[in-house]
Amino acid sequence: AWVALGLFVLGLIVYFSSNPARPDFYDHFVWQAQAVLEGRAEIAYPVTEGPYQNGYFQDVLPVAPGLAQIPFPPLPAIVLMPFVAVWGLGTNGAAVAALLGALNIVLCWVMTLSVTPRRSAALLGTLFYAFGTVAWYAAMLGTTWFLAHVVGSTFLFIAITVAVRADSAAVRGVATDGSRAIGRQFSAGLAFGTAATARLTSILAAPFFVFVGGGRSWVERAVAAGVGAAIPVLLLLGFNLVTTGEFFHPAYDYLYETEYRPQPGLVNADWAAEDPRYIPQNVGIMLAQLPISPLLDDPACALQSITLESVFDRQCPLLQPDPLGMSLLLTSPAYLLALPVLLFDWRRRLVAGAAVAVLLVALGDLSHFSQGWVQFGYRFSNDFAPFATVLVALGIARLRAGWLSIALVAASILINAWGVYWGITLGW
């Protein structure tokens, strides 16, 4: 508990101090929360006068004069509603993201303690997630897209932890009451389905709860978790149907047709917004995209000497994040610590379930025409980071938290600190 408190305080300090201004330029969910409190699903748009404006918003679907819908699942807006009820449109969603991000560190600590008895491995895995992945960038920035990642991760950590603990109890013979085990698995599924109402692709991780959880067989685990997950997912589909007339929100298709397809070279005009043919080009961003070097590429910077200070030089930096994204292997090299577990322990249900979850969620995100713009690292990795952290923690435990684990986690933290610096410096 004391470690959890320390991690929470550390998270608050790091996340808030990383972005002290927190301009929250894109705050779609604040406007949506305000709209729901006023009894409608549509936000006021475009608002171009007064202290709070949104005429510059991207990703909106005008539906009537002065009204528009946003395509994002509504859970982040629901989370913001208590804050908006007090502070109205002045609510700073970015500050809420930093607060929830710190909470996610504690939830990660609880999760890693559930997957390995080695506290050193659990702590190192938690520090990796908190400051060595783009979870740091998402929590400290907290604009619309990043807030959704933070909120989704909160419920994924809860779901994984409940399922793992229920599974461990069943293995030890502690949970002899079958109904209690099924109830725990139902709760895990409920939290998992709730995560999907923040980030839709999270639902592709469903096989994890077939491999892992309370129940005497994979069928019992699947049914219990599936029933739990179905409740929030059906509520989301019902919300879409009532507010748009369709089960799947039409805004993304509208934006794809009106904003992206007309721009030659940006997307393939013959492909849908979600199309597996985008995977080959997008996997290059996720695994191989490199930073850019203005110092070497810009003729105006060509005569400047290369020094340690040039890494942070705002005019002619030696290296700068590519706004298109950067390879996970560069930004979070400690993900490589999952390899020993995948190679030697793949028969374990926990390992197999986490690996399948990571793979399926990644494929779902890679099928999207856009991988996120103006970002450090690969922000879609937030969708599978909780499952990947399970593998990393197990890998660290297998290596007994040795020098290699510490070095890779430390490198990941330093690289993400560099990315956060540039994200704020460049106004991303």
Secondary structure by P-SEA (a helix, b strand, c coil): caaaaaaaaaaaaaaaaacccccccccaaaaaaaaaaaccccccccccccccccccccccccccccccccccccaaaaaaaaaaaaccccccaaaaaaaaaaaaaaaaaaaaaaacccaaaaaaaaaaaacccaaaaaaaaccaaaaaaaaaaaaaaaaaaaaaaaaaaaaacccccaaaaaaaaaaaaaaaaaaaaacccccccccccccccccccaaaaaaaaaaaaaaaaaaaaaaaaaaccccccaaaaaaaaccccccccccccccccccccaaaaaaaaacbbbbbbcccccccccccccccccccccccccccccccbbbcccccccccccccccccccccaaaaaaaaaaaaaaaaaaacccccccccccccccccaaaaaaaaaaaaaaacccaaaaaaaaaaaaaaaaaaaaaaaacc
